[in-house]
Amino acid sequence: MDQPASPFSKQQLLPQEETLEILKQKGELFIGIPNEIQYQEKRICLTPDAVNALTAHGHKVLMEAGAGESASYTDLEYTNAGATITRDTKKVFSCPILLKVEPPNLAEIAMMNPQATIISALQIKTRSREYFEALAKKRITAVAFEYIRDEDGKYPAVRSLSEIAGISSVLIASEIMAATNQGNGLMFGNISGVPPVEVVILGAGTVGEFAARSALGLGANVKVFDNSLTKLRNIQTNLNQTIYTSTLQPKNLVKSLKRCDVAIGAMRGRDRAPVIVSQTMVEQMKKGSVIIDVSIDMGGCFETSELTTHDKPTREKHGVIHYGVPNIPARYPRTSSVSISNIFTPYLLKIGEDGGLENSLRFDKGLRNGLYMYHGILTNKSVGEWFDLKYSDINFLIF
């Protein structure tokens, strides 16, 4: 016998809890990834694997043709991962969410739609007042990935890029020292019967730690200088071995610099990196020794350091080879891209789960820390003070 037609729809027969679940809509994200046009910027925010993870969750990714080529990812890999490729730059910039490594320039901001969201680096030192005014005019919401904090209160993006910069500094030094690069012909590595290369590292932060780790791994003798005893203690614990550490005593520092083959500067400051090594100290260093100033983007901690580019990375001064390229991770764009992508992907998936950026900002304090523009309103205190702009507390705007 046929069942009589139910007067209730299937939806109405669902238990109440499930109905509530259905009402909480997941947000579908529409993400645009343009080409990086900044000089020598070769990284990309998302790898094909990351794009695949996002499209599998129902999100859309629109990419400018050739965006991943500098990091050795082809358009075909991205197409296979579910992205749509276009040659129309304006079309990419009209997406509701934009991902970039470098902050957008004024021409790129002009192409963005009002009320759009941009997630990129902020690089406060290279910004201008006009940049923030242009974002405000379009009521843009902007998140700086270097300010995003994780559950431990650490900055994952800064840490990842610092790890790469620290390891790179040692690899670069070993390249420069090769005789084929007009170096002094010394080799990193503990060869039996040959005295090891002497490395002096200024700064016991993440860059210093990973530079020390790499140098030790290659068999060098390492000395680390920093004025923070806590950092010096931590570096010994993290490296799991006892190494030479010292506070910045001029006498000890001069003695070590005179003997060293490689000196790595990894000290950061609030507004500028502190100048630790004077010109006189550099003049006393061995001829053919190498200085890698990782802090050059903040002014550098060697008085003799100068900005250089990846095309012509070194300059010789007082017989010492100086390397002063500010964007060291861009030397290894593929590794750097995977690193950045690992940070972006979980956040984007979470934003989709939460039903949009607004909700994620409500619940995620770490993500909120990265926000510096909310619908055109400046919410970052340091930016406000730096550029003398009015700023508001995000907690009053969101709740």
Secondary structure, 3 states (H helix, E strand, C coil): CCCCCCCCCHHHHCCHHHHHHHHCCCCCCEEEECCCCCCCCCCCCCCHHHHHHHHHCCCEEEEECCCCHHHCCCHHHHHHCCCEEECCHHHHHCCCEEECCCCCCHHHHHHCCCCCEEEECCCHHHCCHHHHHHHHHCCCEEEEHHHCCCCCCCCHHHHHHHHHHHHHHHHHHHHHHCHHHCCCCCCCCCCCCCCCCEEEEECCCHHHHHHHHHHHHCCCEEEEECCCHHHHHHHHHHHCCCCEEECCCHHHHHHHHHHCCEEEECCCCCCCCCCCECHHHHHCCCCCCEEEEHHHHHCCCECCCCCCCCCCCEEEECCEEEECCCCHHHHCHHHHHHHHHHHHHHHHHHHHHHCCHHHHHHHCHHHHHHEEEECCEECCHHHHHHHCCCCCCHHHHHC
